[in-house]
């Protein structure tokens, strides 16, 4: 285990989010990972993170919802194309490590949770990059770059250790990320709450003990 800072998203509201200050470049491939504690009292679909570009609001998104007493199902959205919701981890209130990968060549994507590949397929937003100038927001969907939030799409739970790479990580590299040792090559964002603009209604990051198996 190690101690890190976590964002605490309470009840679903339209004014709680954390935004990366620096716009992102065009992405021909990517990997996004985070440790999550899902609030089992909030089963509705929520955006764990979203990327909105000036030319495309739904450029990239990881969405999920909880089945009562069952699994949290997650789906990747790329360039407005929605993958199916697939079981990722149990809605048990524990920390879980979730990663999504995508590359424009063939639109190949994959979903990983707790070190296991849950799904992989092709044809998602294929043959075009995620547009440049994208604004990354944690905990909310965006209807326009950096805004257009709604309570309906808000994430409820805790989030930490978010990392974003401009490449697809191998399974061995994903295991490193889960073990709190993220590979440095291609990193666009290293978890640092100090690099985020946190809305005033969102509680300031709190220390938490994170499992690093």
C-alpha positions in Angstrom: 0.0 0.0 0.0 0.9 3.6 -0.3 -0.6 6.9 0.7 -1.9 9.2 -2.0 -4.6 11.9 -2.4 -8.0 11.0 -3.6 -10.9 13.0 -5.0 -14.1 12.5 -3.1 -17.2 12.8 -5.3 -20.3 12.8 -3.0 -23.9 12.9 -4.2 -24.5 13.5 -7.9 -24.6 17.2 -8.7 -23.9 19.4 -11.7 -21.1 21.4 -10.1 -18.5 18.9 -8.9 -15.6 18.1 -11.2 -11.8 18.3 -11.6 -10.3 19.7 -14.8 -6.8 19.3 -16.2 -5.5 22.8 -16.9 -3.5 22.0 -20.1 -5.4 21.0 -23.3 -4.3 17.7 -24.8 -2.8 17.0 -28.2 -4.4 14.8 -30.9 -4.3 11.1 -29.8 -3.7 8.3 -32.2 -3.5 5.8 -29.3 -4.1 6.0 -25.6 -4.3 4.3 -22.2 -6.2 5.7 -19.3 -6.1 4.1 -15.8 -7.5 5.0 -12.4 -8.3 3.5 -9.0 -12.0 3.8 -8.2 -14.3 3.3 -5.3 -17.8 3.2 -6.7 -20.6 4.5 -4.5 -23.0 1.5 -4.5 -25.9 3.9 -3.5 -25.6 5.5 -6.9 -26.4 2.9 -9.6 -27.1 5.3 -12.5 -24.8 5.8 -15.5 -21.9 8.2 -14.7 -18.9 9.6 -16.5 -15.7 8.6 -14.7 -13.7 10.9 -17.0 -14.4 12.7 -20.3 -12.4 14.5 -23.0 -14.2 17.2 -25.0 -12.4 18.9 -28.0 -13.5 22.1 -29.8 -14.5 20.0 -32.8 -16.1 17.1 -30.9 -17.7 17.2 -27.5 -17.8 13.4 -27.1 -14.2 12.8 -28.1 -13.4 10.3 -25.3 -15.2 9.1 -22.3 -15.3 6.2 -19.8 -18.9 5.6 -18.6 -20.2 3.1 -16.0 -23.2 2.1 -13.9 -23.8 -0.3 -11.1 -26.2 -3.2 -11.1 -27.8 -3.3 -7.6 -25.9 -5.9 -5.6 -23.9 -6.9 -8.7 -21.2 -5.6 -11.0 -20.1 -2.2 -12.1 -20.4 -2.2 -15.9 -18.1 0.2 -17.9 -18.1 1.3 -21.5 -15.6 3.3 -23.5 -16.7 6.1 -25.9 -14.4 7.3 -28.6 -15.3 10.0 -31.1 -18.9 9.6 -30.2 -18.9 5.8 -30.8 -20.1 3.9 -27.8 -18.8 0.4 -26.9 -21.1 -2.0 -25.0 -21.3 -1.8 -21.2 -19.3 -4.8 -19.8 -18.9 -6.1 -16.3 -15.6 -4.7 -14.8 -15.7 -5.1 -11.0 -18.0 -5.8 -8.1 -20.0 -2.9 -6.7 -18.5 -3.6 -3.2 -17.2 -0.2 -2.1 -13.5 -1.4 -2.4 -10.7 0.2 -4.4 -10.6 -1.2 -8.0 -8.1 -0.5 -10.7 -9.6 0.2 -14.1 -7.9 0.8 -17.5 -9.1 1.4 -21.0 -6.9 1.3 -24.1 -7.6 2.4 -27.7 -5.7 2.9 -31.0 -7.0 4.5 -34.1 -5.7 1.8 -36.4 -8.6 -0.5 -36.7 -10.3 1.1 -33.7 -8.9 -1.6 -31.4 -9.9 -1.1 -27.8 -9.7 -3.1 -24.5 -11.0 -2.8 -21.0 -9.1 -4.1 -18.0 -10.0 -4.2 -14.3 -8.0 -5.4 -11.3 -5.3 -6.8 -13.6 -7.6 -8.8 -15.9 -8.6 -8.2 -19.4 -12.4 -7.9 -19.4 -13.0 -7.3 -23.1 -11.2 -6.4 -26.4 -12.6 -5.6 -29.8 -12.1 -3.6 -33.0 -14.0 -0.9 -34.9 -14.5 1.8 -32.2 -13.9 5.2 -33.7 -11.5 3.7 -36.2 -8.9 5.4 -38.4 -9.1 8.9 -37.1 -7.4 10.4 -34.0 -9.0 11.9 -31.0 -9.0 15.6 -32.0 -6.5 18.0 -30.5 -7.2 20.7 -27.9 -9.2 18.4 -25.8 -10.2 19.3 -22.2 -9.9 16.4 -19.7 -12.4 16.4 -16.8 -12.7 13.9 -14.0 -16.1 13.0 -12.6 -18.3 14.6 -15.3 -19.6 14.4 -18.9 -19.0 17.5 -21.0 -21.5 18.9 -23.5 -18.9 21.5 -24.4 -15.2 21.7 -23.7 -14.8 22.3 -19.9 -18.5 22.6 -19.2 -22.1 21.6 -19.9 -22.2 19.4 -16.8 -25.3 17.7 -15.4 -26.2 15.9 -12.2 -27.5 13.0 -14.3 -24.0 12.1 -15.6 -22.0 12.9 -12.5 -19.7 10.3 -10.9 -20.4 9.4 -7.3 -17.5 7.7 -5.3 -13.8 8.2 -4.9 -11.1 8.5 -7.6 -7.3 8.6 -7.4 -4.2 7.6 -9.3 -5.5 8.7 -12.7 -2.9 8.4 -15.4 -3.1 9.0 -19.2 -0.7 7.8 -21.8 -0.5 8.6 -25.5 0.1 4.9 -26.4 -1.4 1.5 -25.7 0.3 -0.2 -22.7 1.0 -3.9 -22.7 -0.5 -6.2 -20.1 2.8 -6.3 -18.2 2.9 -2.5 -18.2 -0.7 -2.3 -17.0 0.2 -4.6 -14.1 3.0 -2.0 -13.3 0.4 0.8 -13.3 -1.9 -1.2 -11.0 1.1 -1.8 -8.7 1.5 2.1 -8.4 4.6 2.1 -10.7 3.2 3.6 -13.9 5.6 3.3 -16.9 6.9 6.8 -17.8 7.1 6.5 -21.6 4.3 8.4 -23.3 2.7 9.7 -20.1 0.6 12.8 -20.8 -0.7 13.1 -17.2 0.8 11.8 -14.0 -1.6 11.8 -11.0 -1.2 15.2 -9.4 -4.3 16.9 -7.9 -2.2 20.1 -7.9 -2.4 20.1 -11.7 -6.2 20.1 -11.6 -8.7 22.9 -11.3 -11.1 21.5 -8.7 -14.6 23.1 -8.5 -15.2 24.9 -5.1 -18.1 22.5 -4.3 -15.9 19.4 -4.6 -14.1 18.6 -1.4 -10.3 19.1 -1.5 -8.3 15.9 -2.1 -8.0 13.7 1.0 -5.2 11.3 1.9 -6.0 7.6 1.4 -4.3 4.3 1.6 -4.2 2.7 -1.8 -3.6 -1.0 -2.4 -0.7 -1.6 -4.8 -0.7 -5.4 -5.4 
